């Protein structure tokens, strides 16, 4: 994977963890304003997830890197994003698998898992690059996704 510099998020936490991963996936945006993106096509997404917190767990982790990979990479790699109807919708624009929505949904999936951990870390940023020239940064607002 190409090492990248990501936009930095300012937060009050003592620890910050970043996990990079690549996902090869296809999608289409079912809307007339999507132009050619309404057609089925694929990307090699480069994803960076930033998790922060003040406390480590009993094993000394904020969260194990492998857990993040299981949550996201294992779920979406080599799939058609539109087929994940529990996450994305083909009828509601705010849930189409655009890069913006993919970033937000990844943050929501990660945070849902983090909420189950006793040390309560927080997903503070998700970076999703869909091409060499296009990327999205999603930062949940404090107190909500």
C-alpha positions in Angstrom: 0.0 0.0 0.0 1.2 3.5 -0.8 1.9 5.4 2.4 -0.3 8.5 2.5 -0.6 11.6 4.6 -4.1 12.1 5.8 -5.9 15.2 7.0 -5.4 15.5 10.7 -8.4 15.7 13.0 -8.0 17.7 16.2 -9.4 15.8 19.3 -8.9 15.9 23.0 -7.9 12.2 23.4 -4.5 10.9 24.6 -4.3 8.0 22.1 -4.9 8.0 18.4 -4.8 4.8 16.2 -4.9 4.8 12.4 -5.7 1.7 10.3 -5.1 1.7 6.6 -6.7 -0.8 4.3 -7.6 -1.4 0.6 -11.0 -2.6 -0.6 -11.7 -3.7 -4.2 -15.4 -3.1 -4.6 -18.0 -2.2 -7.3 -20.9 0.1 -7.0 -23.4 2.2 -9.0 -25.3 5.4 -8.0 -28.9 4.9 -9.0 -29.7 8.5 -9.8 -29.8 10.4 -13.1 -27.5 13.2 -11.7 -24.8 10.5 -11.2 -23.9 10.6 -14.9 -21.6 7.6 -15.8 -21.4 6.7 -12.1 -25.0 5.4 -12.6 -23.3 2.5 -14.4 -21.8 -0.4 -12.6 -18.1 0.2 -12.0 -15.4 -0.5 -9.5 -12.7 1.1 -7.4 -9.8 0.1 -5.3 -10.7 2.1 -2.3 -7.9 3.3 0.1 -9.4 3.7 3.5 -8.0 5.1 6.7 -9.9 4.8 10.0 -8.9 7.0 12.9 -9.9 5.9 16.4 -9.0 7.9 19.5 -9.5 7.4 23.2 -8.1 8.0 26.7 -8.0 4.4 28.0 -6.5 1.2 26.7 -8.2 -2.2 27.1 -6.8 -5.0 29.3 -4.4 -6.1 26.5 -3.0 -2.6 26.1 -4.9 -1.8 22.9 -7.2 1.1 22.0 -8.7 -1.5 19.6 -6.9 -4.3 17.9 -6.0 -3.4 14.3 -7.3 -6.9 13.2 -10.8 -6.1 14.6 -11.0 -3.1 12.3 -10.0 -5.2 9.4 -12.6 -7.8 10.2 -15.3 -5.1 10.6 -14.7 -3.4 7.3 -12.3 -5.2 4.9 -13.8 -8.6 5.4 -17.3 -7.3 5.0 -16.9 -5.2 1.8 -13.8 -6.4 -0.1 -14.6 -7.9 -3.5 -18.3 -7.1 -3.2 -20.9 -5.0 -4.9 -21.6 -2.3 -2.4 -25.2 -1.9 -3.5 -25.8 -5.6 -2.5 -25.2 -4.6 1.2 -28.8 -3.5 1.7 -28.4 -3.5 5.4 -26.0 -0.6 4.9 -26.8 1.0 1.6 -30.0 1.7 -0.3 -30.8 1.8 -4.0 -33.9 4.0 -3.3 -32.9 6.7 -0.7 -30.3 9.2 -1.9 -28.8 9.7 1.6 -27.9 6.0 1.6 -26.6 5.5 -2.0 -23.1 4.1 -1.9 -21.4 7.3 -2.9 -17.9 7.8 -1.5 -19.4 10.3 1.1 -21.9 7.7 2.2 -19.3 4.9 2.2 -17.1 7.0 4.6 -20.1 7.8 6.9 -21.3 4.2 7.0 -17.8 2.9 7.8 -17.6 5.3 10.7 -21.0 4.2 11.9 -20.1 0.5 11.7 -16.8 1.1 13.5 -18.5 3.2 16.2 -21.2 0.7 16.8 -18.5 -1.9 17.6 -16.4 0.6 19.7 -19.5 1.3 21.8 -19.4 -2.3 23.0 -15.8 -2.0 24.4 -15.2 -1.2 28.0 -12.6 1.5 27.2 -15.1 3.3 25.0 -12.8 4.6 22.1 -14.3 6.9 19.5 -14.1 6.9 15.7 -13.0 10.4 15.0 -12.3 10.3 11.2 -12.7 8.1 8.1 -10.8 8.9 5.0 -11.9 7.1 1.7 -10.0 7.6 -1.5 -11.8 6.2 -4.5 -9.3 7.3 -7.2 -5.9 9.0 -7.3 -7.6 12.4 -7.6 -10.7 12.0 -5.5 -11.3 11.4 -1.8 -13.7 12.1 1.1 -13.1 12.7 4.8 -15.9 12.0 7.2 -15.7 13.3 10.8 -18.7 12.5 13.1 -19.9 15.5 15.0 -19.4 15.2 18.8 -22.1 13.2 20.3 -23.6 11.8 17.1 -22.7 10.2 13.8 
